[in-house]
Amino acid sequence: MSDYQSDSYMDEDYDEFVYSEDESVISISSDNSHHGQARTRAAAAAAATIQSQPSAPAQSQTQYSADYGYEDEECDFFDDNDNDFERAIGTRPTKKAWAVDFKVYDPDGLSATQKATVDRMMPLLATSRGTTTLLLRCYLWREEPLVEDFIADSERTLAKSGLVAHPKPLRIESGNDEFTCEICFTSGADEQYFGLSCGHSFCTDCYVTYAAGKIREGESWRIRCPAPKCKTLLGEESARLLLAEHTDVLDRYEVNLTRSFVNDLDSFTWCPAPNCQYAVECLVPRSAMMTVIPTVNCKCGKAFCFGCKVDDHMPAPCYLVDKWLKKCKDDSETANWLKANTKECTKCKSIIEKNGGCNHMTCRECQHHFCWVCMGPWNEHGQQFYSCNRFSEDSSKNARDSVSKSRAQLERYLHYYTRYNNHEQSVKLARQLLATTEKNMEQMQREMTLSWIEVQFLSDAVDVLSVCRTTLKWSYVLAYYMMSDNQKIIFENNQSDLEMATEQLNELVENPIGQSSIEDIKRKIIDKSTYVKSRWETLLSDTSLGLQENRWQFEE
């Protein structure tokens, strides 16, 4: 495994993820007559070679930082804590209990990664660059399964991937009297035609139109020969030759290839920020995401969960976040009105609104008759249609208990939703506060002859507030589904400590700052920011460990 797969939740499924130590390109002759013998020799040692390859990223691509992580001009590998929060507090980034390792790639970095993988596999398979690339794409870049299958039966592996063992040279040829395009049925020496190793040839106009249409639909390496039922793939070299004069289509093709590389790998995803071109790699297996929240930070500044692509939702796991968001979509908009104006039918649980003064209710769904006041069956009320004195009857009591239970569930939901929504709104206000703070910082620099660094504490404090508000927001989701016990009380105590400290810091930042009090306020804000961060770390650390230890039970 690579150096950054050090967490306990990393499993052996990712042992195949290795990096090239040798950036040299192996030239393979277009003459494939020697391939069978070369493959046999190469394949014999292939599996052992892959296993013995050093797992560290290539030194020519990536430099290891002694501070933490990897940095280079193509892609940065850093801790999810590597953001303004650390700068705000002035501490050195360290690996935290909740942190996951990840790597950010720009388009050039993605291309370099693909090239390095192909360069490493070419001598092992003894195939050309185009064939090696297509094999890797067909195997979704899983190197070990590819090598194993290739050793067992190279001909079958190639055929299964839409390739042939001895591809013919790629070229566009001039037509002759015997050639007829099977799409447009034109023929003659004036036509040019193109075909793959399968032997199916078509005029270049039809082939370009076919390929361009597939590319505009988002296809890339999965484009096949136009002949019916032919499975031969149009490789990258063929596509570039065919589309050489159609630069706009070729550019789109290259973009599609890069997108397919990211989309085909479970360990990669695109940053969900609008117009962001970066991709993120994170090797946390899906099976671990019940207890690990893989929060990553893109270079564009977007913090999001690698597992579900929702904005940073620590400390709530993905599956609880999904349940909560669905519940909010279904319940939150109507909960207050339902609470004040409706009751449930005691038989079928349908929601009923009283639209008149009579207490005799009839459910439209199941035709059940009941009393609006006591919720008991109406047939127990005799002739007293407009008053109810049957509160002691068992049926009425059971009905009221059912309604009370439903109302209690709604009250509980509203308790957590109100606090969740309050912190969500506070995060938005924190962004507005940042704009106001920046203006105040500029004013302080002018009026108090302070340097930029001397007033930076205000901006840092607002960054701390924004991060903590987001964590508190999602902590109420975790608390909502958490079953009550002593461990929940400990969690709520940590939550309360962070919430109280955050409110105090918010109040300090919003108070006006006079020239006479600048040093005192600065000290208070920095001290409180440090304390808030310590409470934030305590909450996340304890929650992260608690999830991994199955410390809590959650409601279904």
Secondary structure in CASP SS format (residue, H / E / C, confidence):
PFRMAT SS
TARGET T0000
AUTHOR 0000-0000-0000
METHOD secondary structure of the structure
MODEL  1
M C 1.00
S C 1.00
D C 1.00
Y C 1.00
Q C 1.00
S C 1.00
D C 1.00
S C 1.00
Y C 1.00
M C 1.00
D C 1.00
E H 1.00
D H 1.00
Y H 1.00
D C 1.00
E C 1.00
F C 1.00
V C 1.00
Y C 1.00
S C 1.00
E C 1.00
D C 1.00
E C 1.00
S C 1.00
V C 1.00
I C 1.00
S C 1.00
I C 1.00
S C 1.00
S C 1.00
D C 1.00
N C 1.00
S C 1.00
H C 1.00
H H 1.00
G H 1.00
Q H 1.00
A H 1.00
R H 1.00
T H 1.00
R H 1.00
A H 1.00
A H 1.00
A H 1.00
A C 1.00
A H 1.00
A H 1.00
A H 1.00
T H 1.00
I H 1.00
Q H 1.00
S H 1.00
Q C 1.00
P C 1.00
S C 1.00
A C 1.00
P C 1.00
A C 1.00
Q C 1.00
S C 1.00
Q C 1.00
T C 1.00
Q E 1.00
Y E 1.00
S C 1.00
A C 1.00
D C 1.00
Y C 1.00
G C 1.00
Y E 1.00
E E 1.00
D C 1.00
E C 1.00
E C 1.00
C E 1.00
D E 1.00
F E 1.00
F E 1.00
D E 1.00
D C 1.00
N C 1.00
D C 1.00
N C 1.00
D H 1.00
F H 1.00
E H 1.00
R H 1.00
A H 1.00
I H 1.00
G C 1.00
T C 1.00
R C 1.00
P C 1.00
T C 1.00
K C 1.00
K C 1.00
A C 1.00
W C 1.00
A C 1.00
V C 1.00
D E 1.00
F E 1.00
K E 1.00
V E 1.00
Y E 1.00
D C 1.00
P H 1.00
D H 1.00
G H 1.00
L H 1.00
S H 1.00
A H 1.00
T H 1.00
Q H 1.00
K H 1.00
A H 1.00
T H 1.00
V H 1.00
D H 1.00
R H 1.00
M H 1.00
M H 1.00
P H 1.00
L H 1.00
L H 1.00
A C 1.00
T C 1.00
S C 1.00
R H 1.00
G H 1.00
T H 1.00
T H 1.00
T H 1.00
L H 1.00
L H 1.00
L H 1.00
R H 1.00
C H 1.00
Y C 1.00
L C 1.00
W C 1.00
R C 1.00
E H 1.00
E H 1.00
P H 1.00
L H 1.00
V H 1.00
E H 1.00
D H 1.00
F H 1.00
I H 1.00
A H 1.00
D C 1.00
S H 1.00
E H 1.00
R H 1.00
T H 1.00
L H 1.00
A H 1.00
K H 1.00
S C 1.00
G C 1.00
L C 1.00
V C 1.00
A C 1.00
H C 1.00
P C 1.00
K C 1.00
P C 1.00
L C 1.00
R C 1.00
I C 1.00
E E 1.00
S E 1.00
G C 1.00
N C 1.00
D C 1.00
E C 1.00
F C 1.00
T E 1.00
C C 1.00
E C 1.00
I C 1.00
C C 1.00
F C 1.00
T C 1.00
S E 1.00
G C 1.00
A C 1.00
D C 1.00
E C 1.00
Q E 1.00
Y E 1.00
F E 1.00
G E 1.00
L C 1.00
S C 1.00
C C 1.00
G C 1.00
H C 1.00
S E 1.00
F E 1.00
C E 1.00
T H 1.00
D H 1.00
C H 1.00
Y H 1.00
V H 1.00
T H 1.00
Y H 1.00
A H 1.00
A H 1.00
G H 1.00
K H 1.00
I H 1.00
R H 1.00
E C 1.00
G C 1.00
E C 1.00
S C 1.00
W C 1.00
R C 1.00
I C 1.00
R E 1.00
C C 1.00
P C 1.00
A C 1.00
P C 1.00
K C 1.00
C C 1.00
K C 1.00
T C 1.00
L E 1.00
L C 1.00
G C 1.00
E H 1.00
E H 1.00
S H 1.00
A H 1.00
R H 1.00
L H 1.00
L H 1.00
L C 1.00
A C 1.00
E C 1.00
H C 1.00
T H 1.00
D H 1.00
V H 1.00
L H 1.00
D H 1.00
R H 1.00
Y H 1.00
E H 1.00
V H 1.00
N H 1.00
L H 1.00
T H 1.00
R H 1.00
S H 1.00
F H 1.00
V H 1.00
N H 1.00
D C 1.00
L C 1.00
D C 1.00
S C 1.00
F E 1.00
T E 1.00
W E 1.00
C C 1.00
P C 1.00
A C 1.00
P C 1.00
N C 1.00
C C 1.00
Q C 1.00
Y C 1.00
A E 1.00
V E 1.00
E E 1.00
C E 1.00
L C 1.00
V C 1.00
P C 1.00
R H 1.00
S H 1.00
A H 1.00
M C 1.00
M C 1.00
T C 1.00
V C 1.00
I C 1.00
P C 1.00
T E 1.00
V E 1.00
N E 1.00
C C 1.00
K C 1.00
C C 1.00
G C 1.00
K C 1.00
A E 1.00
F E 1.00
C E 1.00
F C 1.00
G C 1.00
C C 1.00
K C 1.00
V C 1.00
D E 1.00
D C 1.00
H C 1.00
M C 1.00
P C 1.00
A C 1.00
P C 1.00
C H 1.00
Y H 1.00
L H 1.00
V H 1.00
D H 1.00
K H 1.00
W H 1.00
L H 1.00
K H 1.00
K H 1.00
C H 1.00
K H 1.00
D H 1.00
D H 1.00
S H 1.00
E H 1.00
T H 1.00
A H 1.00
N H 1.00
W H 1.00
L H 1.00
K H 1.00
A H 1.00
N H 1.00
T E 1.00
K E 1.00
E E 1.00
C C 1.00
T C 1.00
K C 1.00
C C 1.00
K C 1.00
S C 1.00
I E 1.00
I E 1.00
E E 1.00
K C 1.00
N C 1.00
G C 1.00
G C 1.00
C C 1.00
N C 1.00
H E 1.00
M E 1.00
T E 1.00
C C 1.00
R C 1.00
E C 1.00
C C 1.00
Q C 1.00
H C 1.00
H E 1.00
F E 1.00
C E 1.00
W C 1.00
V C 1.00
C C 1.00
M C 1.00
G C 1.00
P E 1.00
W H 1.00
N H 1.00
E H 1.00
H C 1.00
G C 1.00
Q C 1.00
Q C 1.00
F C 1.00
Y C 1.00
S C 1.00
C C 1.00
N C 1.00
R C 1.00
F C 1.00
S C 1.00
E C 1.00
D H 1.00
S H 1.00
S H 1.00
K H 1.00
N H 1.00
A H 1.00
R H 1.00
D H 1.00
S H 1.00
V H 1.00
S H 1.00
K H 1.00
S H 1.00
R H 1.00
A H 1.00
Q H 1.00
L H 1.00
E H 1.00
R H 1.00
Y H 1.00
L H 1.00
H H 1.00
Y H 1.00
Y H 1.00
T H 1.00
R H 1.00
Y H 1.00
N H 1.00
N H 1.00
H H 1.00
E H 1.00
Q H 1.00
S H 1.00
V H 1.00
K H 1.00
L H 1.00
A H 1.00
R H 1.00
Q H 1.00
L H 1.00
L H 1.00
A H 1.00
T H 1.00
T H 1.00
E H 1.00
K H 1.00
N H 1.00
M H 1.00
E H 1.00
Q H 1.00
M H 1.00
Q H 1.00
R H 1.00
E H 1.00
M C 1.00
T C 1.00
L C 1.00
S C 1.00
W C 1.00
I C 1.00
E C 1.00
V C 1.00
Q H 1.00
F H 1.00
L H 1.00
S H 1.00
D H 1.00
A H 1.00
V H 1.00
D H 1.00
V H 1.00
L H 1.00
S H 1.00
V H 1.00
C H 1.00
R H 1.00
T H 1.00
T H 1.00
L H 1.00
K H 1.00
W H 1.00
S H 1.00
Y H 1.00
V H 1.00
L H 1.00
A H 1.00
Y H 1.00
Y H 1.00
M E 1.00
M C 1.00
S C 1.00
D C 1.00
N H 1.00
Q H 1.00
K H 1.00
I H 1.00
I H 1.00
F H 1.00
E H 1.00
N H 1.00
N H 1.00
Q H 1.00
S H 1.00
D H 1.00
L H 1.00
E H 1.00
M H 1.00
A H 1.00
T H 1.00
E H 1.00
Q H 1.00
L H 1.00
N H 1.00
E H 1.00
L H 1.00
V H 1.00
E H 1.00
N C 1.00
P C 1.00
I C 1.00
G C 1.00
Q H 1.00
S H 1.00
S H 1.00
I H 1.00
E H 1.00
D H 1.00
I H 1.00
K H 1.00
R H 1.00
K H 1.00
I H 1.00
I H 1.00
D H 1.00
K H 1.00
S H 1.00
T H 1.00
Y H 1.00
V H 1.00
K H 1.00
S H 1.00
R H 1.00
W H 1.00
E H 1.00
T H 1.00
L H 1.00
L H 1.00
S H 1.00
D H 1.00
T H 1.00
S H 1.00
L H 1.00
G H 1.00
L H 1.00
Q H 1.00
E C 1.00
N C 1.00
R C 1.00
W C 1.00
Q C 1.00
F E 1.00
E C 1.00
E C 1.00
END
